[in-house]
Amino acid sequence: MNKTNIYQSRRATLAQKIRSKTGGGIAIITTAPEVSRNRDSEFPYRHDSDFFYLTGFEEPGATLILQVDQSNHEAHLFCRPKDLEKEIWDGIRLGPEAVPAALGLNFAYSNHEIDSKLAELLADQDAIYVRLAESAEADRRLRHWMKTVRQQIRAGVDAPTQFHDVEALLHEMRLFKDAHEIETMRRAAAISARAHIRAMQVCQPGMREYQLEAELLHEFRNSGSQSVAYNSIVATGANACILHYRAGSNELRNGELCLIDAGCELDGYASDITRTFPVNGKFSSPQRALYDITLAAQEAAIAMTKSGNTFIEPHEAAVKVLTQGLLDEGLLKLSELGSLENAIELAAYRRFYMHRTSHWLGMDVHDVGSYREPAVASTTEKPWRILQSGMVITIEPGLYVRPAEDIDMRFWNIGIRIEDDAVISDAGCELISRGVPVKAEEIEALMKR
């Protein structure tokens, strides 16, 4: 299946979901706007994920309209018109004339026509599917289009009376990855794994965090990825205990750990890998003790990451191992907590482990999709989502020990996280990011070479 057919198939699936819910309607999905960085400069443009999922179109200033009736659907795209003067400065535009053939859409127009054309497309539609409360500007435009349609009531034109959240349908679709998506994510993970290896190999005391970040970026772009999937975390020493720390100018010191959480984006899909390694290539005894606990927690979570289990079960497995390890090393006091079970119930581990073990991964690094099943008819409680084949999640336990009077100084400022990307299958899960070593002895051997 070529890429055009992939996007056509996704639009057909969304149309069927709309048809099943309301018999028909019209969906309006706009791509992301360009954002100014400073005077006469914009941030590198990145399309909206929902919009790209349905079109494969990466230019700014575009809107997809999906018109659905009981037996058919039509896709309309509004995009920037051809403009030779602007294209000299900002790059070639596809233009509405070329869009239908290039993207497999039914109709395309200049985005300058959207206000007049939307009144025509919305006429006599019962239901509108939009992102509810998306932005003040989106609300303003929708009110304008609705007002235009309502002004035609005396001509026998009816305006839509139902409003639905298109994300409720679209994000459920995106939660399950097809073969094309999974293959793209495998390639992204392989690139990111090579970048982590590169960082480990060049690391030495005296370097700066931003220098390791540069090595990551070099491998990402040199391997063909278009961007980072998120701002890279390169954190040495105490900085590793700051969960969303950005690579700064701190010096990598002998005897400290370095935590790198970094992944590239390839063809619109994210990877997300974390590794923690010793700056000098050799774990100290306290570092190794906590590292092995974290890796054992990840292995326990991996064993629970399979179809039929719930989203929370890998986290619970990791928490049990982490908590036992913290008790064994004296960071938690069994004399105060009484038992492992009581320590978990009291969430004593949260002092050292304060985030979940997993999140969805896909077009966005924290990808869309509900973490809860729909409410059972007899109760309002929503149980945790059951993992199914085609879902992709991260598995990322960690331990973060900040200085405190009741903590053995040997463990101060040790921050460790180990993260891999997992594709769920009926047989378990496939770790697509294991191109980079994870065992302590493997990391030491790599850095020694």
For each residue, the residues with C-beta under 8 A, 3 or more apart:
1: 5 6 9 180
2: 5 6
3: 6 7 56 180
4: 7 8 56 102 103 104
5: 1 2 8 9 104
6: 1 2 3 9 10 56 178 180
7: 3 4 10 11 53 54 55 56 103 104
8: 4 5 11 12 104
9: 1 5 6 12 13
10: 6 7 13 14 53 54 173
11: 7 8 14 15 54 66 73 75
12: 8 9 15 16 73
13: 9 10 16 17 173
14: 10 11 17 18 27 54 66 166 169 170 173
15: 11 12 18 19 66 68 73
16: 12 13 19 20
17: 13 14 20 21 169 173
18: 14 15 21 22 24 25 27 66 68 127 129 169
19: 15 16 22 23 24 68 69 70 73
20: 16 17
21: 17 18 127 164 169
22: 18 19 25 126 127 162 164
23: 19 70 126
24: 18 19 68 69 70 125 126 127
25: 18 22 68 125 126 127 128 129 160 162 164
26: 65 66 67 68 121 122 125 127 128 129 160
27: 14 18 64 65 66 68 128 129 130 166
28: 63 64 65 118 128 129 130 142 166
29: 48 50 51 54 63 64 66 130 131 166 170
30: 48 51 62 63 64 138
31: 47 48 51 52 57 59 60 61 62 63
32: 45 46 47 48 51 60
33: 60 61
34: 42 43 45 60 61
35: 42 43
36: 39 41 42 43
37: 41 42 43
38: 41
39: 36
40:
41: 36 37 38
42: 34 35 36 37 45
43: 34 35 36 37
44: 227
45: 32 34 42 58 60
46: 32 227
47: 31 32 51 52 57 58 59 60 268
48: 29 30 31 32 51 52
49: 52 53 174 268 363 364 368
50: 29 53 54 131 166 167 170 171 174
51: 29 30 31 32 47 48 54 55 57 62 64
52: 31 47 48 49 55 56 57 58 268 363
53: 7 10 49 50 170 173 174 363
54: 7 10 11 14 29 50 51 64 66 170
55: 7 51 52 62 64 77 103 105
56: 3 4 6 7 52 103
57: 31 47 51 52 62 77 79 94 99 103
58: 45 47 52
59: 31 47 62 79 80 93 94
60: 31 32 33 34 45 47 80
61: 31 33 34 79 80 111
62: 30 31 51 55 57 59 77 78 79 80 111
63: 28 29 30 31 77 78 111 114
64: 27 28 29 30 51 54 55 75 76 77
65: 26 27 28 75 76 77 78 118 121
66: 11 14 15 18 26 27 29 54 73 74 75 76 129
67: 26 73 74 75 76 121 125
68: 15 18 19 24 25 26 27 72 73
69: 19 24 72 73
70: 19 23 24
71:
72: 68 69
73: 11 12 15 19 66 67 68 69
74: 66 67 106 107
75: 11 64 65 66 67 105 106 107
76: 64 65 66 67 105 106 107 108 109 117 121
77: 55 57 62 63 64 65 96 99 103 105 107 108 109
78: 62 63 65 96 108 109 110 111 113 114 117
79: 57 59 61 62 93 94 95 96 99 108 109 110 111
80: 59 60 61 62 83 93 95 110 111
81: 93 95 96 110 111 112
82: 87 93 95 97
83: 80 86 87 93
84: 87 88
85: 88 89
86: 83 89 90 93
87: 82 83 84 90 91 92 93
88: 84 85
89: 85 86
90: 86 87
91: 87
92: 87
93: 59 79 80 81 82 83 86 87
94: 57 59 79 98 99 102
95: 79 80 81 82 98 99
96: 77 78 79 81 99 108 109 110
97: 82 108
98: 94 95 101 102
99: 57 77 79 94 95 96 102 103 105 108
100: 103 104 105 106 107 108
101: 98 104
102: 4 94 98 99
103: 4 7 55 56 57 77 99 100 108
104: 4 5 7 8 100 101
105: 55 75 76 77 99 100 108
106: 74 75 76 100
107: 74 75 76 77 100
108: 76 77 78 79 96 97 99 100 103 105
109: 76 77 78 79 96 113 114 117
110: 78 79 80 81 96 113
111: 61 62 63 78 79 80 81 114
112: 81
113: 78 109 110 116 117
114: 63 78 109 111 117 118
115: 118 119 144 145 148
116: 113 119 120
117: 76 78 109 113 114 120 121
118: 28 65 114 115 121 122 145 148
119: 115 116 122 123 145 148 149 152
120: 116 117 123
121: 26 65 67 76 117 118 125
122: 26 118 119 125 128 145 146 149 159 160
123: 119 120 149 152 157 158 159
124: 157 158
125: 24 25 26 67 121 122 128 160
126: 22 23 24 25 160 161 162
127: 18 21 22 24 25 26 160 161 162 163 164
128: 25 26 27 28 122 125 142 160 162 163 164
129: 18 25 26 27 28 66 164 165 166 169
130: 27 28 29 134 138 142 163 164 165 166
131: 29 50 134 138 165 166 167
132: 163 165 167
133: 139
134: 130 131 138 139
135: 138 139
136: 139 140
137: 140 141
138: 30 130 131 134 135 141 142
139: 133 134 135 136 142 143
140: 136 137 143 144
141: 137 138 144 145
142: 28 128 130 138 139 145 146
143: 139 140 146 147
144: 115 140 141 147 148
145: 115 118 119 122 141 142 148 149
146: 122 142 143 149 150 159 160
147: 143 144 150 151
148: 115 118 119 144 145 151 152
149: 119 122 123 145 146 152 157 159 160
150: 146 147 153 159
151: 147 148
152: 119 123 148 149 155 156 157
153: 150 156 157 158 159
154:
155: 152
156: 152 153
157: 123 124 149 152 153
158: 123 124 153 161
159: 122 123 146 149 150 153
160: 25 26 122 125 126 127 128 146 149 163
161: 126 127 158
162: 22 25 126 127 128
163: 127 128 130 132 160
164: 21 22 25 127 128 129 130 168
165: 129 130 131 132 168
166: 14 27 28 29 50 129 130 131 169 170
167: 50 131 132 170 171 368
168: 164 165 171 172
169: 14 17 18 21 129 166 172 173
170: 14 29 50 53 54 166 167 173 174 368
171: 50 167 168 174 175 368 369 370
172: 168 169 175 176 369 370
173: 10 13 14 17 53 169 170 176
174: 49 50 53 170 171 362 363 367 368 369
175: 171 172 360 362 367 368 369 370 391
176: 172 173 388 390 391
177: 181 182 185 362 390 391 392 423
178: 6 181 182 390
179: 182 183
180: 1 3 6 183 184
181: 177 178 184 185 269 362
182: 177 178 179 185 186 390 392 423
183: 179 180 186 187
184: 180 181 187 188 266 267 268 269
185: 177 181 182 188 189 266 269 270 271 361 362 392 421 423 432
186: 182 183 189 190 432
187: 183 184 190 191 266
188: 184 185 191 192 225 229 263 264 265 266 267 269 270 271
189: 185 186 192 193 263 271 273 421 432 433 435
190: 186 187 193 194 432 435
191: 187 188 194 195 219 220 223 224 225 264 266 271
192: 188 189 195 196 220 262 263 264 271 272 273 433 436
193: 189 190 196 197 273 433 434 435 436
194: 190 191 197 198 219 223 435 436
195: 191 192 198 199 215 216 219 220 223 262 264
196: 192 193 199 200 216 260 262 273 275 436
197: 193 194 200 201 435 436 437 446
198: 194 195 201 202 215 216 218 219
199: 195 196 202 203 212 215 216 234 260
200: 196 197 203 275 277 436 443 446 447
201: 197 198 446 447 449
202: 198 199 207 212 215
203: 199 200 207 212 252 258 277 279 281 447
204: 207 252 279 280
205: 252 253 254 279 280
206: 251 252
207: 202 203 204 211 212 251 252
208: 211 212 249 250 251 252
209: 212 213 234 235 236 239 247 248 249 250 252 258
210: 213 214 234 247 248 249
211: 207 208 214 215
212: 199 202 203 207 208 209 215 216 234 247 252 258 260
213: 209 210 216 217 232 234 247 262
214: 210 211 217 218
215: 195 198 199 202 211 212 218 219
216: 195 196 198 199 212 213 219 220 232 234 260 262
217: 213 214 220 221 228 232
218: 198 214 215 221 222
219: 191 194 195 198 215 216 222 223
220: 191 192 195 216 217 223 225 227 228 264
221: 217 218 224 225
222: 218 219
223: 191 194 195 219 220 264
224: 191 221 266
225: 188 191 220 221 264 265 266
226: 265 266 267
227: 44 46 220 264 265
228: 217 220 231 232 262 263 264 265
229: 188 263 264 265 270 271 272 365
230: 263 270 272 365
231: 228 246
232: 213 216 217 228 246 247 260 261 262
233: 244 245 246 247 259 260 261 262 274
234: 199 209 210 212 213 216 247 258 259 260 262
235: 209 239 240 242 245 247 258 259 260 415
236: 209 239 240 250 251 252 253 256 257 258 259 279
237: 240 250 253 256 257 413
238: 241 242 402 413 415
239: 209 235 236 242 245 248 250 259 415
240: 235 236 237 245 257 258 259 276 400 413 414 415 416 417
241: 238 400 401 402 413 414 415
242: 235 238 239 245 415
243: 354 355 400
244: 233
245: 233 235 239 240 242 248
246: 231 232 233
247: 209 210 212 213 232 233 234 235
248: 209 210 239 245
249: 208 209 210
250: 208 209 236 237 239
251: 206 207 208 236
252: 203 204 205 206 207 208 209 212 236 256 258 279
253: 205 236 237 256 279
254: 205 279 280
255: 278 279 280 284
256: 236 237 252 253 278 279 413
257: 236 237 240 276 277 278 279 287 414 415 416
258: 203 209 212 234 235 236 240 252 276 277 278 279
259: 233 234 235 236 239 240 274 275 276 415 416 417
260: 196 199 212 216 232 233 234 235 274 275 276 277
261: 232 233 272 273 274 417 419
262: 192 195 196 213 216 228 232 233 234 273 274
263: 188 189 192 228 229 230 270 271 272 273 365
264: 188 191 192 195 220 223 225 227 228 229 271
265: 188 225 226 227 228 229 268 269 270 271
266: 184 185 187 188 191 224 225 226 269 271
267: 184 188 226
268: 47 49 52 184 265 363
269: 181 184 185 188 265 266 362 363
270: 185 188 229 230 263 265 361 362 363 364 365 367
271: 185 188 189 191 192 229 263 264 265 266 361 421 433
272: 192 229 230 261 263 361 365 394 396 419 421 433
273: 189 192 193 196 261 262 263 419 420 421 433 436
274: 233 259 260 261 262 396 398 417 418 419
275: 196 200 259 260 418 419 436 437 438 443
276: 240 257 258 259 260 291 294 415 416 417 418
277: 200 203 257 258 260 281 443 447
278: 255 256 257 258 281 282 283 284 287 443 444 447
279: 203 204 205 236 252 253 254 255 256 257 258
280: 204 205 254 255
281: 203 277 278 444 447 448
282: 278 444
283: 278 287 288 291 440 444
284: 255 278 287 288
285: 288 289 410
286: 289 290 408 410 411 414
287: 257 278 283 284 290 291 414 416
288: 283 284 285 291 292 440
289: 285 286 292 293 329
290: 286 287 293 294 325 329 399 401 411 414 416
291: 276 283 287 288 294 295 416 440
292: 288 289 295 296 440
293: 289 290 296 297 321 322 325 326 328 329 399
294: 276 290 291 297 298 322 397 398 399 416 417 418
295: 291 292 298 299 418 438 439 440
296: 292 293 299 300 321 325
297: 293 294 300 301 317 318 319 321 322 325 357 397
298: 294 295 301 302 318 395 396 397 418 420 438
299: 295 296 302 303
300: 296 297 303 304 314 317 318 320 321
301: 297 298 304 305 314 315 317 318 357 358 395 397
302: 298 299 305 314 395 420 422 429 431
303: 299 300 317 428
304: 300 301 309 313 314 316 317
305: 301 302 309 314 358 387 393 395 422 424 428 429
306: 309 387 424 425 426 427 428 429
307: 387 388 389 424 425 426
308: 386 387
309: 304 305 306 313 314 386 387
310: 313 383 384 385 386 387
311: 314 315 358 371 384 385 386 387 393
312: 315 316 384
313: 304 309 310 316 317 384
314: 300 301 302 304 305 309 311 317 318 357 358 393 395
315: 301 311 312 318 319 356 357 358
316: 304 312 313 319 320
317: 297 300 301 303 304 313 314 320 321
318: 297 298 300 301 314 315 321 322 357 395 397
319: 297 315 316 322 323 344 349 353 357
320: 300 316 317 323 324 340 344
321: 293 296 297 300 317 318 324 325 397
322: 293 294 297 318 319 325 326 349 352 353 397 399
323: 319 320 326 327 332 340 343 344 348 349
324: 320 321 327 328 340
325: 290 293 296 297 321 322 328 329 399
326: 293 322 323 329 331 332 348 349 352 399
327: 323 324 330 331 332 333 334 337 340 343
328: 293 324 325
329: 289 290 293 325 326 411
330: 327 333 408
331: 326 327 352 401 407 408 411
332: 323 326 327 336 337 343 348 349
333: 327 330 336 337
334: 327 337 338 339 343
335:
336: 332 333
337: 327 332 333 334 342 343 346 348
338: 334 342 343
339: 334 342 343
340: 320 323 324 327 343 344
341: 344 345
342: 337 338 339 345 346
343: 323 327 332 334 337 338 339 340 346 348 349
344: 319 320 323 340 341 347 348 349
345: 341 342
346: 337 342 343
347: 344 350
348: 323 326 332 337 343 344 351
349: 319 322 323 326 332 343 344 352 353
350: 347 353 354
351: 348 354
352: 322 326 331 349 399 400 401
353: 319 322 349 350 397 398 399 400
354: 243 350 351 400
355: 243 396 398
356: 315 359
357: 297 301 314 315 318 319 395 396 397
358: 301 305 311 314 315 393 394 395 396
359: 356 366 367 393 394
360: 175 366 367 368 369 371 391 392 393
361: 185 270 271 272 365 367 392 393 394 421
362: 174 175 177 181 185 269 270 367 368 392
363: 49 52 53 174 268 269 270 367
364: 49 270 367 368
365: 229 230 263 270 272 361
366: 359 360
367: 174 175 270 359 360 361 362 363 364 392
368: 49 167 170 171 174 175 360 362 364
369: 171 172 174 175 360 385 391
370: 171 172 175 373 385
371: 311 360 384 385
372: 382 383 384 385
373: 370 376 382 383 384 385 386
374: 382
375: 379 380 381 382
376: 373 379 381 383
377:
378:
379: 375 376
380: 375
381: 375 376
382: 372 373 374 375
383: 310 372 373 376
384: 310 311 312 313 371 372 373
385: 310 311 369 370 371 372 373
386: 308 309 310 311 373
387: 305 306 307 308 309 310 311 391 393 424
388: 176 307 391 424
389: 307 424 425 426
390: 176 177 178 182 423 424
391: 175 176 177 360 369 387 388 423 424
392: 177 182 185 360 361 362 367 421 422 423 424
393: 305 311 314 358 359 360 361 387 421 422 424
394: 272 358 359 361 419 420 421 422
395: 298 301 302 305 314 318 357 358 419 420 422 431
396: 272 274 298 355 357 358 417 418 419 420
397: 294 297 298 301 318 321 322 353 357 417 418
398: 274 294 353 355 415 416 417 418
399: 290 293 294 322 325 326 352 353 414 415 416
400: 240 241 243 352 353 354 414 415 416
401: 241 290 331 352 407 411 412 413 414 415
402: 238 241 407 412 413
403: 407 409 412 413
404: 407
405:
406:
407: 331 401 402 403 404 411 412
408: 286 330 331 411
409: 403 412
410: 285 286
411: 286 290 329 331 401 407 408 414
412: 401 402 403 407 409
413: 237 238 240 241 256 401 402 403
414: 240 241 257 286 287 290 399 400 401 411
415: 235 238 239 240 241 242 257 259 276 398 399 400 401
416: 240 257 259 276 287 290 291 294 398 399 400
417: 240 259 261 274 276 294 396 397 398
418: 274 275 276 294 295 298 396 397 398 438
419: 261 272 273 274 275 394 395 396 433
420: 273 298 302 394 395 396 431 432 433 434 438
421: 185 189 271 272 273 361 392 393 394 431 432 433
422: 302 305 392 393 394 395 429 430 431 432
423: 177 182 185 390 391 392 429 430 432
424: 305 306 307 387 388 389 390 391 392 393 429
425: 306 307 389 428 429 430
426: 306 307 389
427: 306
428: 303 305 306 425
429: 302 305 306 422 423 424 425
430: 422 423 425
431: 302 395 420 421 422 434
432: 185 186 189 190 420 421 422 423
433: 189 192 193 271 272 273 419 420 421 436
434: 193 420 431 438
435: 189 190 193 194 197
436: 192 193 194 196 197 200 273 275 433
437: 197 275 442 443 445 446
438: 275 295 298 418 420 434 442 443
439: 295 442 443
440: 283 288 291 292 295 443 444
441: 444 445
442: 437 438 439 445 446
443: 200 275 277 278 437 438 439 440 446 447
444: 278 281 282 283 440 441 447 448
445: 437 441 442 448 449
446: 197 200 201 437 442 443 449
447: 200 201 203 277 278 281 443 444
448: 281 444 445
449: 201 445 446
